[in-house]
Amino acid sequence: MPTVRERVYEHVEANPGVHFTALKDELDIATGQAQYHLRKLDRAGDIVADEIRGQTHYFDRSYDPWERRTMAFARRETARALLAHLIEDGPLAAAELTDRLDVSRSTVAWHVSSLADAGVVEKSYGDRGRVVVELVRPEETRRLLGEVTPSLADRLVDRFTRLIDGGLADSS
């Protein structure tokens, strides 16, 4: 039977970009136990811990920084859907993404800015000054999306954010 540390490492390896809460919950281990083993694995150089937009994500060492950032965003439902639209249809106007994702302009703007800051997408200005969004590395992004399945916790956080954002948009 594998040790707790081996289980933690295997979970990180099988779920690249998993964040702390999901790892702890999915392995059904105590918070302190998860922290201890993740810290030991990180110090030993077996895994990498990256904080990306307020969440710490864990990866095995095989991913470069750009891949880690892309995979972390792919764990967020709205960002994942945005990336999927760009993979399927190429560059799109931000307004088109807003319609397709059925979220507010501010939500799309936040995700696009976050993805642009991470080097995953580029923003440019098309006709009439409209923002156009394009993937920086479309084939690599497609491959990485196939390696990441958002956890239930990832999806719930994103849906809560969309709910709050929708309520704020309705009240303005």
N, C-alpha and C positions, 0 to 999 in steps of 0.2 A: 504494500500500500504506500502511495507517495506521501512524503512529508507535507506539511502545510506550505513550506517555502516552495517545494516543487509544484504543488497545486497552484500557487499564486503565479509562479513563472509560466506554467503551462497555460493558465488562463490569459495572461498578458499576451503570450505568443499566439494563442488562438483568437484573441479579440483585440487586435491592435487598436490603440487609441482609447481603450476602456478607461473610464474615470473611476476615481476612488470608491464612490458610493456604490456604483454598479458592481465593481469587483467584490467588494465586501458583501453585498447582498447576494450576488450570484453564487459566491463560494460559501455563504452562510458562516462567516467567521466574524469574530469580534473586531471592533474598530481598532483597538490597540494592537491586536494580533496582525491585522492587515497593514497597519502603519509600520510595525516592526519589520515584517518580512519585505515589504516594498522598499523600505529604507536600506535594508541589508542587500537586497538585489541591486538597487541603484548604486550603492557604494562599491559593490563588487564588479560593477560594469556590465551586469547581465541585462539590465533594462535601462530605459531612459524615461525620466519624468519631465514632461513639458507642461507649463501652465499656458493655456491658450484661452483667451477671453474669459478668464475667471474660473476655469476648471483645470485641474491637473489631470493630464492624460498619460497613460503608461504604454510604452512600446518596447519591443525587443530592439536590439541594436542594429538590426538589418535595414532600418528605414532612415533616410536622410532627413534633415530638418524640414525641407519643403514637403516631403511625403507625410511627415508627422503632422504638420499643420493642416494639410489637405484632409487627411483621415480624421483628424479631430473635428473639423467642420462637417465632414460627411456623417458624423454621428448625430448631428442636429437635423431634425426632420426638415425644417424650412430650408436650411442651407443645402441639404442633400437634394431636395426637390429642385431648387434653383440650379444647382450644378447639373442635374439630370436634364433639365430643359436646355441648358447650354450645350451639353454633349449631343443631344438629339438634333437641335436646330441651329447650332452655331451662334454667332453674336445676336443678342436680342436687346431691344430697348428696355430700360428699367420699367417703363410703364407697361410694356407687354408682360414682363415678369410679374408685376403687381397683379395684373388680370389673371394670368395663368395660375398663380399661387393662391389667389383669393385672400390676400393679406393687404394690410395698409401700405401706403407708399413709404412710411417711416420704417416699417419692418424690412421691406426690400432694401431701402437705403442703408439701414444698419448692417444687414447681411452683406450687401455688396461692398460697403466700406471695409468691413472686417475681412472679407475675402481678398479685397484689393491690398489691404495692409499686409496680409499674409503672403502675397505674391501668387495667389491662386487664380485671380481674375484681373483683368485690366479694364479700366473705365476710359471711355473716350466720348467725344461729343459729336453726334451726328447732325443731320439737318435740323434746323430750328433749335439748336442747342440741346437736343435731347440726349440724355446719358445712354450710351450703348455699352453693354457688358459682354466681355469675351473671355474665354478660358485662355490662360497662359500656356498650359501644357495639356491639350485635350485628351490625347491618347493615354498619358499617364494618369490623368484624372479619372478616366473611364475604368482603368485597371484598378485603381485604389478604391473606387466606389464599390467594385465587386468584392473587395476584401473586407469591407466594413458593413456590419449590420447593426443599426442603432439598437441599444438596449431599451427595455421598457422604461427605465428611468430617464434615458435620453429623450424618448418620445414624450413622456409626461411633462418634463420640464419645458420642452418646446411648445407643447400644446397649451400649457398654462400661460406661457409668455404670449402666445397668439391670442388667448382668451382675454388677458389683461389689455393687450394692445388693441384688440377689437373693441373692448369696452371704452377705452380712452378715445378711440377714433369716433365712436358713436356719440360720445358726450361733447365732442368739440364742434 
